[in-house]
Amino acid sequence: MTHVQLALALCTGLLTPFASADYVEMPRSEQIKAFKAAGFTQEPTECELEEEGGYEPPSMQPRDINGDGRPDALITESSVYCYGNARTGFYLVSQQADGKWRQLASGEGEVNFLSTSGKDGWPDIEIAGPGFCRPVLRYDGEIFRPHERAGSGCE
């Protein structure tokens, strides 16, 4: 994400909240820190420079996902070049007790938060993408790790 794209995202509403009571208002300074924790810089990425397949810049959905009173953010970016048939990449970042942001999960596909949960109140996440068998990740106190698979065709 370039500096210009980050500014546009912050000013034009591309930072859209979940339709949920868990939405968190985040100052721009914290949004920038969250993007940096997800690995976005002011330099153009390969995804951004692609010439075919369409590209949608990163968008952020800030909320308190695990109910600890601190903001978290799901950042998504769309690119066939970078994310293949899944077309979407995701980055889940969380503000820590010391105020720093940390990435807890990333991958290819759409994130669905489930009613089951791992450590510290973090809901399990199902990764939807091509195919019928979807991975489910669970937080273990450090990061989200593969937990099980859901859907038809899983064995």
Number of C-alpha atoms within 10 A of each C-alpha: 22 15 13 10 15 21 13 14 18 18 11 9 11 15 19 14 19 15 8 8 9 16 18 19 13 15 9 12 8 16 22 17 18 29 24 17 20 24 11 18 15 12 10 13 13 12 20 21 10 14 10 9 13 13 19 14 17 23 22 25 19 24 23 19 21 18 13 13 13 15 25 29 29 25 20 23 22 24 22 18 18 20 17 15 14 19 21 23 21 23 23 25 24 25 20 13 10 6 12 12 22 18 22 18 20 18 15 21 23 17 22 13 16 13 9 11 17 17 15 12 14 22 20 23 25 22 22 20 17 12 11 13 16 19 18 21 23 21 21 14 12 10 15 22 16 13 15 12 17 15 12 10 10 11 7
